[in-house]
Amino acid sequence: MEGIEHRTVEVNGIKMHIAEKGQGPVVLFLHGFPELWYSWRHQIVALSSLGYRTVAPDLRGFGDTEAPTSISSYTCFHIVGDLVALLDLLSVEQVFLVGHDWGALMGWYLCMFRPDRVKAYVCLSVPFLPRNPNISTVDFARALYGDDFYICRFQEPGKMEAEMAEVGTEYVNWELTAPWTGVQIKVPVKFITGELDMVYTSRDTEQHIHGGGFKEAVPNLEEVIVQKGVAHFNNQEAAEDITNHIYDFIRKL
């Protein structure tokens, strides 16, 4: 597609598929669930034409990237480990990071664990929520939305269709990230969401974003953009607008 190159690399013990285009400072894109590098096709082409090297992997377990069979191989540490290894393989010290949905969450973890590898973060849809030491992510979601909420349903292997039986690791992540309770994200951040995004409109999230909690947890949050008439998949629904927001932010840095 329009000169996008594809290759498979070995990182952190797995084979990872990446799509890339362009030369210059690296912009690393992290896709959501259940998506692929293809979610970023518009931004890959546009930003590569503006002087950036755009890189979009299929994350662990997705698309043409290897999918280890054990459920224990999908913690946030595995994902961040894959990404750090990818940056090392690309000989890149720091990247401009862009994440959406589940990829946005992994982006927050990368910023938390290895802020030295991130110049700035453009986050779509999912804000940083400080770890609650009193209740796990899954239990909190279950209390709000019930057992049929997709994250809750994914926790029991075999309950969902076979190919989705082993995706749930949120409880494990909650346990493993206990040492980071109360940590702030210190990298420069721009946050973009659609006004119709159900993440944004769900209980308490809008208040968290605009009421000071988000800024307290992310002190270098420089801007919050709410796109009118746009829902969850804003990188595809409003592709040009998202590209412009990314470019306007990273070119200043």
C-alpha positions, 0 to 999 in steps of 0.5 A, spaced: 500 500 500 503 506 497 510 504 498 509 501 505 514 496 506 513 489 511 518 485 514 518 480 520 523 481 525 525 477 532 524 481 538 524 479 545 523 471 543 518 472 538 517 474 531 514 480 530 511 483 523 512 491 522 510 495 517 514 501 515 515 507 511 519 514 510 526 516 513 527 521 519 525 521 526 521 515 528 513 515 530 511 508 533 504 506 532 500 501 537 494 499 534 488 497 539 484 490 540 482 487 535 486 490 530 493 490 526 498 495 523 493 497 518 489 501 523 494 506 522 495 506 514 493 513 513 497 516 518 503 512 516 503 514 509 501 522 511 507 522 516 512 519 512 511 524 507 512 529 512 519 527 514 518 521 519 520 514 519 513 511 521 513 504 524 507 500 526 507 493 528 502 487 529 503 487 537 504 480 540 498 475 539 496 479 533 496 479 525 502 476 523 506 477 529 507 470 533 502 468 538 505 464 544 500 459 547 501 461 554 496 466 557 502 468 562 506 470 556 501 477 555 503 481 561 504 488 560 511 487 561 512 482 555 508 487 551 513 493 553 519 488 552 517 487 545 517 494 544 523 496 547 527 490 543 524 493 537 527 500 538 533 497 540 533 493 533 531 499 529 537 503 533 532 508 535 534 511 542 527 515 543 520 515 539 514 519 538 509 514 540 502 514 538 497 509 541 489 507 540 485 503 545 488 497 547 495 500 544 494 506 548 494 502 554 500 499 552 503 506 550 502 508 558 505 502 560 511 504 556 511 511 558 511 508 565 516 503 565 521 506 560 520 514 559 527 514 557 525 511 550 519 516 549 520 523 546 512 524 547 506 521 547 499 522 542 494 518 546 487 516 542 481 514 546 484 511 553 486 516 558 491 514 563 488 511 570 492 511 576 492 504 579 487 503 584 491 499 590 484 496 593 480 493 587 483 490 580 481 493 573 477 487 572 473 487 578 472 494 577 469 493 570 465 488 573 462 492 578 461 497 573 458 493 567 457 486 569 459 480 568 458 480 560 462 486 559 467 484 554 474 484 559 470 480 564 468 475 559 475 474 556 478 472 563 476 465 563 479 461 557 475 457 553 468 461 555 469 465 549 470 462 542 477 458 541 481 464 538 479 469 544 480 464 549 487 467 552 487 474 551 485 476 558 491 479 562 488 485 566 488 482 573 495 479 572 497 486 570 494 489 576 498 485 580 504 486 577 504 493 577 503 494 584 510 497 585 508 503 580 502 505 584 501 512 585 506 514 579 506 519 574 507 519 567 512 525 566 513 525 558 509 530 554 502 528 552 497 530 547 490 526 548 485 526 543 478 522 543 471 523 540 465 526 543 461 519 541 467 514 544 464 510 549 470 510 553 469 517 553 462 517 555 462 511 560 462 512 567 466 517 570 471 517 565 469 524 562 470 527 569 477 524 570 479 527 563 476 534 564 476 534 572 483 535 574 485 527 575 488 526 568 492 532 569 494 530 576 497 523 574 500 526 567 503 533 569 506 534 562 499 533 559 499 539 554 492 538 550 486 535 550 482 534 544 475 532 543 473 531 536 466 533 534 461 527 531 467 522 532 466 515 535 472 510 538 476 509 532 478 516 531 484 514 527 480 511 521 474 515 522 477 522 522 484 520 519 486 527 516 484 530 523 488 525 527 494 526 522 494 533 523 494 533 530 499 528 531 504 532 526 502 539 530 504 536 536 511 532 535 514 537 530 514 542 536 518 537 539 
